Amino acid sequence: MTSADAKPPAAQERESFLWWRHPFYRSKWKQWNVNWHKITDKIPANQERGPAGVMRRLKEAHCDPDVALRLAFLEASDKPTAQSELAKDNKRQQHIKRKLSQCRSRLSKAILALRSGCLLQEGTGSKDRQPVKSKLDQYRNHVRNAADELDEARKDVSLVFIKPKDIESLKALANSVNFENVVDPLGKMIQMCNHELEVLLWPHTVELHSGHELFTLASYVKGCSGEPNFPLVFDLLCLVCEAHGRKTPKQDAIEKQVERFGKLHSIQPELIAESTAHRAKSGELRRELMTWYPDLQLR
């Protein structure tokens, strides 16, 4: 068994900041374990709504009791009141996403301006150079501004796909007005911005709405059993809340909270449900929760 003082691998610390890794929750795990084992010792195993009975019912519903128990622990815990590290990180990433989006937009405009300038040059020859010069100036300004946006984004975080040498190459393209020579490199940079934005939109970089803990638990039970099974979720939360020393909400209140979260005008409910199902099927959810919340065997 993992000891109470064991630390998750440092490499995992750097992978992402999933909400259940918050130190606020982890600091309460040891004492909760003590209380949980007291309850399991006190309540007879033949009681359907006791710890042993609920764990048995979870298995019958094709749920992993260890996973369900930890998700219930997280839901029943008090919630952090201070701004989480994820919230701070999310605010910073909003700035980065804005810069990347602006860069992408400027590069698209640069391509259009250069194409227009080249077409004007072919059509007018040397008779009227002012419109051509204007378009080429627009092209140069868009490219230089796009490079500046990337420099600003890199001040906050190291980008995954776009390296400093790529930004320097982009700046050099501002001096080239040959459409055939620049269109592919600019298009490639737009795609690299798209890839950076995709990384920033991964679920672990999103600050979740209030109630996501309960929705995650309900999604897990539903994904495993094929139905919401709120009576089982309620009985589990009753026991977990007792170990926390907290009063359990009524079953209808739990159902309404899950329903409200599922109706949010946001992609979050769908993402949570899909991500929970995927992680549960792959075994990643169990590995993750058992690493951060090990079975301490403190009796």
LINWO-V127625 format. One record per backbone hydrogen bond with DSSP energy under -1.0 kcal/mol. CO is the residue of the C=O (numbers start at 1). NH is the residue of the N-H. If there is no record, write none. Layout:
co = <CO	CO>
nh = <NH	NH>
This chain:
co = <3	9	10	18	19	22	22	23	25	28	29	30	31	32	33	34	35	36	37	38	39	44	47	50	51	52	53	54	55	56	57	58	59	64	65	66	67	68	69	70	71	72	73	84	85	86	87	88	89	90	91	92	93	94	95	96	97	98	99	100	101	102	103	104	105	106	107	108	109	110	111	112	113	114	115	116	117	118	119	120	121	124	129	130	131	132	133	134	135	136	137	138	139	140	141	142	143	144	145	146	147	148	149	150	153	153	163	164	165	166	167	168	169	172	173	178	179	182	183	184	185	186	187	188	189	190	191	192	193	194	195	196	197	199	202	203	209	211	212	213	214	215	216	217	218	219	220	221	222	229	230	231	232	233	234	235	236	237	238	239	240	241	241	250	251	252	253	254	255	256	257	258	261	264	267	268	269	270	271	272	273	274	275	276	277	278	279	279	283	284	285	286	287	288	289>
nh = <6	13	14	21	22	25	26	27	28	32	33	34	35	36	37	38	39	40	41	42	43	47	50	54	55	56	57	58	59	60	61	63	62	68	69	70	71	72	73	74	75	76	77	88	89	90	91	92	93	94	95	96	97	98	99	100	101	102	103	104	105	106	107	108	109	110	111	112	113	114	115	116	117	118	119	120	121	122	123	124	125	127	133	134	135	136	137	138	139	140	141	142	143	144	145	146	147	148	149	150	151	152	153	154	156	157	167	168	169	170	171	172	173	175	176	182	183	186	187	188	189	190	191	192	193	194	195	196	197	198	199	200	201	202	205	206	212	215	216	217	218	219	220	221	222	223	224	225	226	233	234	235	236	237	238	239	240	241	242	243	244	245	246	254	255	256	257	258	259	260	261	262	264	266	271	272	273	274	275	276	277	278	279	280	281	282	283	285	287	288	289	290	291	292	293>
